[in-house]
Amino acid sequence: MIKQLLLILVALNFAIANLTDEAQTAYDTGDEQTAAKFWQKACETGEARGCVRLGFLYQSGKGVEQDDAKASKFYQKACDAGELRGCDSLASLHQNSGEQAKAAGIFEQACEKGFGLSCYNLAQIYEAGSGVAPDESKALDLYVKACERGYVAVCYYLGGMYADGWTGANDEAAKNSKNALKFYSLACDGKIYEACEALGRLYEDGEAGFAQDIKAARSYYDKACAANAYKCEGSQRLDELQGGWAQYQSGQFEAAYKLGKESCDRGVANGCAALEELYAKGLGGARGKIASRRSNFTRKPAKADLELLAPSLARCYLGDAA
């Protein structure tokens, strides 16, 4: 008997999943009326996510006649079933209709149950003082909760607040750089690549209490660039400014050698160019390393000469033989 009951439950769950999938497919293809019918059936059979989606259709008037009362009914049903997105949507509906205090109460319940977006929405209410007494300290605590509960866009927001020197009543200015690093790092790890860029800039410039660290800056810039080709400006700028060539041109030959060797090994052209000049002229860290041959690189050097050079520069001249 128990086995039969389990089989029935599995079949029912599968059927509900099919309903929600079919509804989403219909919605994505622009057939909002069909989506409404499927989500209606899903909601009636106990699928709380179907109730949330149906509430959204009634709130926005997509596929059904716009009706905030029905939207509220379906959001409430989802919320009562433990679907926290339904609670958040219900609170937003009250907020849009001017019921700020009621919205704050529902946001708070959802936040305490772990829904990060509701923590963020409640923080906005306390920061603005909409329907509640303004409280920046509580708003900050709620922003932190939102970040820690998975709403990574808020981590980026918090990182910026601390980097800019904003502090709440419970914070000291000395903690700003530590908190900026913490929250920007969480956002960066959460694929908010603007946060990776922001950290790169802070380390590059040594701002907001950060000690200048070009290696760390490059690491964050490269992380942004690797994920999004439109986020490579920082890496490219750093290669230009800290790749060895700029140091060579300004007469900083030791720095040019160190930076040029590192960047050339990564395939950066101006780093290899800096090394070429340093080895040709015996400057900086290259001084004395090719004492017997002061090649100006107008000919192809012998392998014995180039074994002393950076690996990438050697490969440039010798190919796989190096």
N, C-alpha and C positions, 0 to 999 in steps of 0.2 A: 504493500500500500504506500509506504514511504517512498519507495523507488519510483512508483507511478506518479506520485505527487511532484517529486523532483523533476521528472521528465516533463510534466505539464508546465512547471515554472520555467524551465529552460526554454521550452517552445514559446511560452508567452513572452519572455524577455527577448528572444530572437525576433518575434513578430513586432514587438515595440521598437526594437532597434531598426528594423526594416522601415517602419513607418517614419521614424525621424530622419533616416537617410533619404528616403524618397521625398520627404517634405523639403529637405535642404537642397536636393537636386532640382526640384521644381522651382524653388525660390531663386537658386543661382541662375537658372535659365530664364527667369523673368515671369514664370507662371505662378504668381503670388496667390491666386485663388485656390489652385490645387494645393499649394503649400499650406494654406490656412486649413483646408479640409484634413490633410494628413496630420498636422500638428494638433488639430482639434481631437482627432481620434487618439493620438498618442497621449494627450493630456487626460482624456476621459479614462484611459486604461492605466493611469498612474505614473506616466513618464513626466516628471517635473520639468525637465528641460523643454518638453513640448509645450508645457503651460507658459514658460518664459517666452518662448518664440511666438506663441499665439498672442500673448500680452503685448509684445512688441508690434505685431501686425495691427492690433486694434489701436494702439497708441499712435502709430504712424499712418494709419488708414491705408495700408498696403494689402490688397486682396480682399479686404473687408471694409465696411463703413467705419470711419474713425469714431472711436467710442472710449473715452478715458475711463468710464465706469467699468466697462468690461475688461479693459486692460488692467485696471486695479484688481479686479476679481481674479484674473488668471495669475498675476504676479503674486497675489496673496496666497493662492493655492500652492504655487511653487515654493514660496517661502515657508509655508506651514509644513511642506514635505521635506524641508531641509535643503532646498536648492538656494544657496546664498546669493546667486546672481539674481534670483527672483526678488529677494529681499532688497537688494541694492536698487533694482529697477523700480520697485514699489516706492522706495524712499525718494528716488529721483523724480518720480511722478508727483509725489506730494510736494517736493521742492519746487517743481515747475509751476505748480498751482498756488504757490505762496505759503504753503504750510511748512515753514522752515523748522519749527520746533518738533513737529511730528516726524519730519524727514530725519532730523538729527537723532531721534530716539531709535529709529529703524537702522540707520547707518551704524549707530553705536553697537546694536545687537549683532549685526553682521560682522562688524570689525572684530568684536570680541570672539567671534566664532572662527576667525581666521581669514576673512575675505579682505585682501589688501586694498582693493578699489574702494570699498566702503570706508576704510580708515582714511584714505586720501580725501574722499568726498566730505567726511566729517571734519577733517583738518581744515579744508577750505571754508567750511561754515564757521569754525572757531576763529580762523584768521580774519575773516571778513566781519564777524559779529552779526551774522544773518540769523535772527531768531533766537540767538543766545548771546550771552555777554562775551565780548571779544576776549580771547585768551591766547596770546602768542605762544606761551610756554606749552599749553596743552596742544595747540596746533602742531608745534614742533614734535612733541612726543608721538602724535598720531601720524605725522609724516614718516617718522622712523619706523613705526609699526607697519605702515603700508609698504615700506621698502623691505623690511624683514619678512613680510608675508607674501613676497613674490611680485609686488607691483614695481618692477625695476625702473620704470620711467621716473618714479619718485626718487629713487636712489640718485639718479642723475641730477634732479632738482636739488636734492640735499647737498650733493657734492658741490654744486655751484654756490649754494648759500654759504657754506663754510669757507670755500675758496675766496669768496667776496668779503669775508669777515663778519657775516651775520651770526649773532649768538643769541640764544634764548636765555632766560633767567637762570637756568641750571647749568649753563656752560661758561667756560672761561675762554678768552681769546686764544690762550696758549694751546687749546685743544683743536683749533681750527684746522691746521694742516693735517693732523692725525685723522680727523673726521672727514675732511675732504678726500683724503686717500682712501679711507674705508668705503665711503659711499660711491665715489667715482669707480672704485675697483669693482664693487658689486654690480654697478650698472654696466661696466665694460664686460664683465663676465656674463652678464645677462643679455649681451649682444646689442647694447646701446653704444654704438661705436663712436658717437660724439663724445662719450665719457672717456674712451681710450685716447682720443685726440686731446681732450682737455688735460688729462694726466701727462701726456707727452709734452704739452706746452708748459705745464707747471714745472716739470723736471728740466726741460730745456732752458727755461728762463730763470729758474731758481726763485720763483715767486710764491707768495702766500705761505711763507714759512718752509718751503721745500728747498733742500740743498740741491744745487745744480748737479744733475747726474745725466750726462748725455747717453750713457748706455741704457739707463732706464727709460729715458725719453724715446730712444729709438725702438725699444721693445714695445712700448705702447703705440707709437705711430705705426709700426709694422703690423701690429695686431689689427688695427683699424684698416690698414691698406689691404691686408690679406683677405679680409672679409668683404671689402667693398672698394672696387677700383676707383670710385669717386672720392675716397677718403685717404688718398696717397700724398696729399700736399705736404703734410708734416714730414713724412719719410724723405720726400724729394728735397725739401728745403734743408733738412738736416744733412743729407748727403752732400748738398752744395756747400753748406757752411762748415760742416764738421767732418768732411770726407778726406781732408788732407791737402787739397789743392789751395784752398783759401789760406791755410797756414803756411804753405810753401811760398805763396806770393807775398805774404807779409813778413817773411824771414824767420818764422818760427819753425826751424827745420826739425828739431827733435819732435815737436808735436805733429808736424807734417808726416814724419816717418811713422810714428805710432798710429795715427788716424788713417794714414794712407794705406798702411799694411792691412789694417782691419777691414777697411772699406773695399780695397782691391780684392781681398779674399771673398767678399760678397758679390764681386762683379761690378762694382761701381767704377765707371770710367775715369772720373777725375781723381779717384784714389790711386788707380794704376798710373795715371799720368804724373801724379806727384812723386810716386815711387821711382818712376823712370828717370825723372830729373834728379832726384836725390842720389840714386845709384850712379848716374852718369857723372855727377859732379862731386861725389863723395861727401855729401852733406848729411847732417843730422845723424840718425842711427845707422845710416848707410856708410858712414865714414870708415874707411879702412877695410871694408868687407870685400872689396874687389881692388886690392892694392896693386896687383900685378897688371891689371887691365883697366884702364880708365875709359871704358867704352862710352861713346856718345849715342849708342843704340842706332847708329845709321846702318850697321851691319847686324846680321843675326848672331848673337853671342854664342859662345861655346856652352855646352851643357854644364861643364865644370864651373863656369862663371855663375850660371843661373841657379845652381843648386843652393846658392847663398841667398837668393831672393825670395820674396813672398811667394807662396804656392801659386796664387792666381796669376801673378806676373810671369812666373816661369811657364805656366801652361799657355799663356798668351803667345810666347815665342816658340815653345817646343811642342805644343799640342799634347797628345796622349803620351808621347815619349817621356814627358816630364814625370 
